[in-house]
Amino acid sequence: MENRTEQLKKIKDEIVAAKNSPLYDFRIKNNFLPVIGEGDHYAKIMFIGEAPGKNEALTGRPFCGAAGRILDELLQSINLDRKNVYVTNIVKDRPPFNRDPLPEEIEFYSPFLIRQIEIIKPEVIATLGRFSMAYIIKNFGLESELKPISIMHGKIFSAEKVTIIPLYHPAVAIYNNSTKETLKKDFEILKSF
Ligand code: URA
């Protein structure tokens, strides 16, 4: 059995070469990079965002722009180092104009995300925003629990193999201080893990 780094590298290689992706042409035309994920391959906590923005697509690193600075601040507020968690997105290439991911994009990239989860085996999945929340809640058999993020954020959902904690997307907190306070409060829950 290959080690985790090798298995994750295989995922990266497949995505880099995925000409059948609905976002492949847009990536190539703009000299963008796919954003696979980053962090501890043995992390207990995995954060799953939506899709790369421009900064991310230019560097190949998740959450390295304005939303990333908020994420770092939130991690710091509970004394968690980004190096000790794993951060990724449901969609691995940047959608044009930062629009919401389309269902076919989620469908294309989500099997890669599932493989990442199976390799890293986090105890906790913290979803960032409604798209990764809806996908993960459904995928782990909790569809009947699905409600708007305004109701689900900061709550703990136990699936068979993992605990799921839906959180607001940090980008919402860039210009909204009350969402930032809510996010800070919700992050406190992660401390116990
Ligand atoms: N927003 C996301 O959802 N993911 C990123 O990597 C950056 C911004």
Residues whose N, C-alpha, C, O or C-beta is under 5 A from the ligand:
A	BS01	URA	G49 E50 A51 P52 G53 E56 P62 F63 A67 N89
